[in-house]
Amino acid sequence: PIMSNAVYLDYAATTPVDPAVVDAMVRHLGPEGTFANPASRSHLYGWLAEEAVESARRQVADLLNADPREVVWTSGATEANNLALKGVLDARGGGHVITSATEHKAVLDACGWLESQGHAVTYLKPETNGQVSVESVAAALRDDTVLVSVMHANNETGVINDIAAIGALCRERGVLFHTDAAQSVGKLPLDVKALPVDLVSVCAHKVYGPKGIGALYVRRSPNVKVAAQIHGGGHERGMRSGTLATHQIVGMGEAFALAGSLKDEEGPCIGALRDRLWQGIESLGGVSVNGGEAPRLPGHLNVAFEGVDGEMLLTAMNQVAVSSGSACTSASLEPSYVLKAMGVTDALAHGSIRFSVGRFTTADDIEQAIASVTDAVSRLRTVPA
């Protein structure tokens, strides 16, 4: 490996592709493989590619307990979020949208664009533990509200929202409910038959599949209509045009099937490693977990270090790959907007680091990370300001 002495603890940003998934993808690329265009109806090559795509669609649907016809392929969760938000507003001819201030930028920026087009958007402030309360959604509902979009689990803190309760409220009020489940799918139970959700965004690269592929679950119901945002050959039942990337789709299907088969043992195992990491860091003193009072994804640990600058800490821990805030916004020097919305002070938000543990993390990795954090924090705290 390129960085044999470094520890990767940034699984929330992306995951390595599982070797079993790589094998499946490679079989759909070269001249000996199933490389054809799945929309080519005139020959066996195309039929085989279409069969591979439909088999993967079923694998994705199975993890969500959905009908395969409810799965629309996209280039990732960002596109799925855009398709859900813009597609519903287009189909409805406008209306009021409710979302939260801690959503991923793919939802927030899409909502910002909707506002620029004259639509009204309400951004809910979370509780101090990072959760979006049902009460805040209820208070924001208006007669012209058409869509509520609240994420299943937050990408920075791992905090889990009660989407069952929020969805039930929306269903009662006749409002569509969308959830961004990019971080949670394959890690938390997500049963669309049991949950009152109408639209769910998922992607492959947070769950040991390839980057550049995702899907939008669209409930088969007369009132759930999504207008296409990308026009072309009318693929995906008219909701999303573009030649399907067979190898990416097969990879996503395989990754989702794998997540389904490991769902009972993987979470507790990753959670135990995460808890050991926290034990090791906690002994430093002057540290706290952002969103620690709320239910969280098993792999997430977002830690605020008192009296330490996060960027300097990242540099000092050069043997550990972690992040401050979200990978999508790490170019900005502003403190994390997610932590700010939760009421975390600027100083603590600037001193916060997100550790995320995953499938290939070992107990040795955790011990190495604890040693590296301890060393870096101790050095930075002894330097006079």
Residue, then its C-alpha position, 0 to 999 in steps of 0.5 A: p500500500i502507498m501509505s503502509n505506516a498511516v492509519y485511515l480513519d476517514y471512512a465517512a468521507t469515502t471507503p475503499v472498495d471491497p475486494a469482492v466488489v472489485d472482482a464483480m466490477v472487473r467482469h463488466l469492463g473488458p472485451e471478455g466481460t459483460f461490457a455492452n450498453p444495457a440499452s442495446r436491445s438488438h443483441l445478446y451482449g446488450w441483454l446480458a448487460e441489462e440483466a446485470v443492471e437489473s440484478a444489481r437493481r434488485q440487490v439495492a432494492d432488497l437492502l431497502n426492502a423496496d420494489p426494484r422498480e422504485v430504484v432510479w440510478t444516479s451518479g451518486a447521492t448528490e445527484a439523487n438529492n438534486l433529483a428528489l428536491k428539484g424533481v418534486l418541486d418541478a412536478r408540483g409546480g412549486g411550493h414550500v420546502i422544509t429542511s435542516a441547517t445540518e444537511h449535506k451541502a448537496v441538499l442545502d445548495a439545491c435548496g438555495w437554488l430553489e430559493s433563487q427560483g422563487h420557492a420558499v425554504t425553511y431551514l430548521k435548527p437542530e437540538t444541541n445534540g444535533q438531532v432535528s426534532v419532530e416538533s420543529v418540523a411540525a411547527a414549520l409546516r405550512d398549507d403550501t408545504v410540499l416536501v420535507s427533507v431531513m437526513h437519516a444520519n449526519n455525515e459529520t457527527g453521525v447523529i441519527n434523526d428519528i425519520a420514522a416520526i418525522g415521516a409519520l408526521c409528513r404522511e399525516r399532513g399529506v406532505l412528501f418526505h425525502t431522506d438523504a441516507a448516504q451515510s446510513v444505508g448498509k449501517l442502519p436498518l432502512d426498510v421503506k415498507a415499514l418507514p413512511v418515506d417517499l424518497v431516499s438518496v443512497c450511494a455506493h462509495k460510503v458502503y465499500g462500493p465505487k464512487g460515481i454511482g448512487a440511486l434515488y428510491v422513489r415510492r410507487s405511489p400516484n402522488v410521488k412524481v419526480a420530474a427529470q433533471i437530466h434529459g436524453g434517451g428517457h432512461e430510468r422510466g423517464m426520470r434520469s437519462g444517460t447510458l447506464a454505467t454497468h460496472q459501477i451499477v454492478g459494484m453498487g449492487e454487490a456492495f449493498a448485498l455484502a452490507g446486507s449479509l454483514k449487517d448484524e455483525e459489522g455494526p457492533c464490531i465497528g462500534a467497539l473499535r470506535d468506543r476504544l478510540w474514544q476511551g483512549i482520547e478521553s483520557l487526555g482531558g478537555v475533550s468532548v464528543n459532538g452529538g455524543e448525547a444522541p444516537r449515532l452511527p457506529g463508526h462516527l466519532n467527532v471530537a472537540f479538543e479544547g485549546v487546540d486548533g483543528e487544522m494544526l492537529l490534522t497536520a501534527m497527526n500526519q500518520v492518521a487520515v482524519s478530517s475536520g468537518s465534511a470532505c466536501t467543505s474542507a477547503s473553507l476556513e470557516p468552522s463547520y456549519v453543522l457544529k455551528a448550527m448545534g451551538v458549538t462555539d467557534a473555538l471548539a468547532h475549530g478544534s473539532i476532528r471527525f474520526s470514522v472507523g470502518r470495515f478494514t480498521t484493525a485494533d492495531d490501527i486504533e492503538q496507533a491512532i490513540a498514540s498519535v492523537t495523544d502525542a499531537v495534542s500534548r505537544l500542541r497544548t504545551v506550546p505557548a499561544 
